[in-house]
Amino acid sequence: MFKDLMTGVSGIRGIVGEGMTPEVSMLWSGAFGTWVGGGKVVVGRDSRPSGEMLELAVKAGLMAAGCDVDDVGMMPTPVIALAVERRGAAGGIVITASHNPQDWNALKFIRPDGRMLTAQDFIDLEQIVSEGPLRSVRWDSIGTLNRWDSADITYVTAVTGMRILELDKLERKQFKVALDCINGAGSFLYPDLLEALGCQVVSINADGSGLFPHPPEPLPENLTDLSRTVVQERCAVGFAVDPDGDRLAAVDSEGNPIGEEATLGLAVRAVLEKQPGPVVVNSLTSQLIDDIAAEFGVECHRTRVGEANVASSMKELGAVIGGEGNGGVIFPELHLVRDAGVGMALILNRLAAEKKGLRELRDQMPTYRMLKAAYQLGENDPDDLIKAVADNFDHDQLSHIDGLRITHPDGWVHLRPSNTEPILRVYAESRDEDNTRRMLDEVMEQLKQVSGVNQS
């Protein structure tokens, strides 16, 4: 229906001026205003230069549907989600393309309980977009536009007030922390949060311009500036966030990235040490989390990929911690949203309690090696290929929660269709890289045999 526009449970996104336009933004925002029934909606954005333009269209669409708009300005996604709850709003819209390249932008939609839309919520919203009718009010019922300038203070107060934190220990430690906000939405707020946690902060790439100095995804290969700063400034730890501030990566005092899976692992361990309970992660998250959960005698549950799926399962199961292996920490004491600020607070809290460095804490956990590959589908149906691969394994090895997960005694392999490309994404993990490669190659060869597609 919308050329060059990606739609799904995480919202809508595309290249600005192509799939993502003011017209598209206003239509979807008007539909969201219809979906919430004309209530109050919180609107915020990341720092991308295209954000202000799209924000105007979003506000217009909402106000035309009779929604009062609380504008919180440039803020990280978790801050906007918390504002929805604290303002008693009917929902929220975040204008952000997260870790996508500079020329992309997107809309994320938030439920009244502060969570991202569920799959069914998005289906209902999409139906309003495609079939209507859009809510349209008379001139004297158009929504009002209000500026709410306390979202940052509300968030910092909420995070520092989490019961699990031992602020007295943190304040005594006065950790020196390097922080790379990639000139994104966290540029001004996250330094304030770290200072409120008693840290001395060395910020880089924190001008809020939205001009990314390196690729925006906080992967190890993109953290060279942060690593250099940690070493030069003799910091205890370095943190990096993505443009909308919901994913977290860390480097140790020697400037070595510990990996996003380990970021989640440290946060999970920090919580379970104080309050054991169920853990929820998505189907592609490292076995590391299962190991940590087993150590504390609790169960690790897995869901389909997607923040909303993890959050829904966490709510249902009463999980004490969860998230995604891309550095997305979800701590329900505050809210059911990926939150880099919460992740930083939990890791620093554990550093203060353990009296050990980040590398020592990382080395206490098992190390896994995950490899990834893409298999071109050609004219093949992905479900047919997945079924053909599944036939090569025993039934009790298989999970169909999201695509196909094959469990081996020493690792696992996962296949799932891409949401954006005509490929199967194939993941494998074990503690030994050679074994991981063997498991991955085995499945790739099986795909080749049943598909007849020559992979370049």
Buried (B, 14 or more C-beta within 10 A) or exposed (E): EBEEBBBBBBBBBBBBEEBBBBEBBBBBBBBBBBBBEBBBBBBBBBBBEBBEBBBEBBBBBBBBBBBBBBBBBBBBBBBBBBBBBBBEBBBBBBBBBBBBEBBBBBBBBBBBEBBBBBBEBBEEBBEBBEEEEBBBBEEEEBBEBEEBEEBBEBBBEBBBEBEBBEBEBBBEBEBBBBBBBBBBBBBBBBBBBBEBBBBEBBBBBBBBBBBBBBEBBBBBEBBEBBBBBBBEBEBBBBBBBBBBBBBBBBBBBEBBBBBBBBBBBBBBBBBBBBEBBBBBBBBBBBBBBBBBBEBBEBEBBBBBBBBBBBBBBBBEBEBBBBBBBBBBBBBBBBBBBBBBBBBBBBBBBBBBBBEEBBBEBBEEBBEBBBBEBBBBBEEBEBEEBBEBBBEEBEEEBBBEBBBBBBBBEEBBBBBBBEEEEEBBBBBBBBBEEEBBBBBBEBBBEBBEEBBEBEEE
